[in-house]
Amino acid sequence: SGYISRKDSELSYTDAGMQTSLTFLQSDRDIPLALSLFNSLFIFMENSSRADAASLVEDLLQVGILRPEFRDEMFVQVIKQLNNNPRRNSERRGWFMLKQYLLHFPPSQELENYLELWIRRKSIELRDSKYPHECLLELHRIVFN
């Protein structure tokens, strides 16, 4: 688990859903849950007025906490939805979710450097945004403590 199974060019925002996981999961039987996680993330990021936003966040965090084998998939899904996201509010919610993940569980050692590099690139690209900096601090906290 953990290794990204897509080219970087495929890790770009979509509003069309996904056909398969973005990382190599332990079993093909895990793919339906990966797709469900993506759907929940998408609903959370896109529908800012939904009353069930807190419950979506809680559900996603529960999977990350209880099912470590899905953590990298969850991190890569957020990366995908933050790359070239056309909607500011959706992007803000994606950064919020990435920070929540980092507050609750670490990426695998295989994904750690990729995630750090990606966040650092985003902090240069989004110079005026506090979100990449906050996520970088949380990544260092959860990995090094």
N, C-alpha and C positions, 0 to 999 in steps of 0.2 A: 504494500500500500504506500501511497505517498508520492510516487513519482508522477510528474505531469505527463499525461498521454497526448497532449495537444501541442501544436506549434504555437509560439507566442502570437502569431498573426490570428490565430483562432480564439485567443483570449481577449475578445473584444465584446462590448455590450451587445446584448440581444434582447429583443422583446418577443422573440419567437419560441422561447423555450429551448430545451436541449433534448437530444436523442439518446445520449449516453453520458457516462461520467467524464469528468475532465482529468481525473487521475486514475492510475491503475489500482483498482480495489481488490480485496482478497478473493472475491468471488463474483461471478456475473449475477448471482442472486442479490448482491448488494446494490446493483444499479437502480432498481425501482426506488429505494430509499434515497439515493443520491439525487434522482430526478425530483423527488418530493421535496427534498431540502432546497433545491434550486427554486422550485415553485414557491415555497414559503418565503425565501429570500426575495424573490421577484415581487411578490405581493406586498411584502413589507416595504421594499424600496420604492415601489411605484404608487401605492395608494396611501397617501399621507393622511387621509381623513378616516381611515378604517379604525373602528373602535377596537378591533382585536389586535392592534399592533403589538401591544405588550405581551399578549399571549403567543404571537408568532415568535417574538424574540425569545421568550421563555422556552418554547418548544425547540427552537434551533439550539439554544445553549444546552438544553438537556441532552440532546443527541451528542453534541460535542463533548460534554462532560462524561456521559455514560458509554459512548462508543468511540474510543480514541482512533479507531481505524478510519473514521470519517472526517477527522479534523482537517487533514490536508485538502480533501475534496472541498470542504466548506470554505477554507481560506482561498483556494483557487477560484471558487465560484464568485466570491466577493471581488477578487482581483478582476475577473472577467467583466463583471457588471460595473466596475469603476473605470475600466479602460474605455475611453471615448463615450462616456455616458452623456447624452445630450441634455439631460434635465438636472438642473442644480439641486432641487430638493431631493431627487432620487440619489444623486451623488452624495449629498450630505448624510442621508440615511445609510448609504453603503459604508461610509467612513465610520459612522456610529456603530454599525454591526461589526466591522473589522475590529474596532476598539473593544467591543463587548467580548468577542471571541478571545482576544489577547488578554483580557482581564480574567478570563475563566479557564483557558487552556492554551498550551503552547503548540506551535507547528512541530512537525517531526524534524529531526536533525537534517534530513535530506531537503526539506523545504525551507528551512530557516534562512539560509544565505540568499536564496532566490527572493524570499519575502522581504528581507532587509533591503536588498538592492532595489527591488520594485518600489518600496516605500521611499527610499532615498531619491530615486528618479522622480517620483511623484512630488516630493517636497520641493524639488527644483522647478518642476513644471507648474506647480500650484503655489508659487512663492507666497501668496497672500493668505493661504489657508493654514489654519492651525492643526487640522486633522492629521496630515502625514506626520508632523512632529510628535503629536500625542501618541499616535500608533507606534512610532519608532521607540518612544520611551517605554511603552507597555511591552513591546517585543523584547527589549533589553531586560526589563524587569522580570518577565516570566521565564526568559531563557537563562539568565545569569544568576537568578536567586533560587 
